[in-house]
Amino acid sequence: MRKALLSLLLIVLPFGLAWGQPQLTLNSATDRALYPENSRNQIYLEVHIGSSKQNPAPETAPAPVRNIAFVLDRSGSMAGAPIQALRQAVSATLNALTDRDIVSVVLFGSEVETLIEAKRRDQIGDLDTLLAQIEPGGGSALYDALNQGAAQLRRYAGSATLNHLVLVTDGPATKGPREADDFFRLAEVFAREGITLSTIGLSQDFNEDLLAALARIGHGHFHYVDQPGKLVDALQAEIAPLRTLAARDAVLSIEFVPDCKKVETYGWIPGELKANTATYHFPFVFTDQDLSVLVSAEMRDRRFAYNVATLRLQWKSADDGATHELTKLVQISLVNDERLSRESTDSAVVRTTVNTLISEGMQQAIEEIDKGDFRRALRALRGALQDARGLNYPLDDPQIEAKIKQLEVYLAEVQARGLTQLDRKILRSGLFNQFQTPTADDQPDR
């Protein structure tokens, strides 16, 4: 049976093509190639944005400059091992940057101070002497610190820079704005400016919901660091080898036909859902990325093949800002043979769907833990396990089976000892690991 790839009809070719500028590609697949006719089918649609190998940027082209602001918690709760680990992790991370990269370091306790104003890495003096000045004390003016970090980034922000904010904290805000909505609006402002935001939560007292949501809105990563010694790994991950920038300000819209119902979006990448259209925004797209989103819809009874959705992708060239656009139709086919339909299942899409359903079960479990209803939390995890088993039944896919085994082991453990607030952080960290933006290396072979 052929692989369950969609029939994708190219309607509009990219315009504004610049020779030497990588072009984005748009591909997608459904969980099946063939659906039972005269049935209300649930369709899962996975959409990929990649970078074409045609017209690659010249190897001599300069790499974009990293413009990074580190916003570091030095409140009283960081005293002892955490502050020592913070100094060491920041030193190792800054020493791993290139001379061209731009760095700033903002500290916050009850007050906010800029330890290193934005400057090239090679212009910073004795780094260890500067970092030795980080002493714990006071509360946590988190909101003002993020604003100050963004202000440092804006000093050098431009079309040739990757503007990234990295927050490290071990607790909640205690001074200044503290409502989650205030922080969410701030992250949205950063995202509109092209500033990405990653968050690192240290130990057990930080607000994981807030940090995870900020990273999600900020198109960054959320890291849960349970021991100070592991902080260096989280910071190093934020300055992974510099990649070639393929595009800026990419916008993907997925519009289902009107007779589709119950359109849903999933995943770490935030999607805006209005009526039957899901919209995603990507401030940066790199040449080695394969960005992936998952949506679903319930389609009405049909007997013939038809176009179920329209995909539109717009972006700007990384070099000159020229606008490009791709538009494609998603067509599905129907058969009057349940066996043929089952055999047309696309295991790669089902893997993504299973991961998503497990993540949704984790999210429901978190909500029930917050209410103090541990029985319902366990029920949500069991439900995710049952759904995953059902999807894998006709496939017997080893990758899906491994996920199921992991969830079974965790369920057996929590049923024996009960769910705790620490499990909340474990589950939240698991959600991030499920939802983080995949790269080409993470994608299963089709």
Helices and strands as residue ranges (DSSP letters): E 7-12, E 24-30, E 34-36, E 41-51, E 65-73, G 76-78, H 81-95, E 102-108, E 112-120, G 121-123, H 127-131, H 142-154, E 161-169, H 180-193, E 195-202, H 208-217, E 222-225, G 228-230, H 231-237, E 245-256, E 260-266, E 271-274, E 277-286, E 291-299, E 306-317, E 323-335, H 338-343, H 347-370, H 374-392, H 398-417, H 421-435, G 440-442
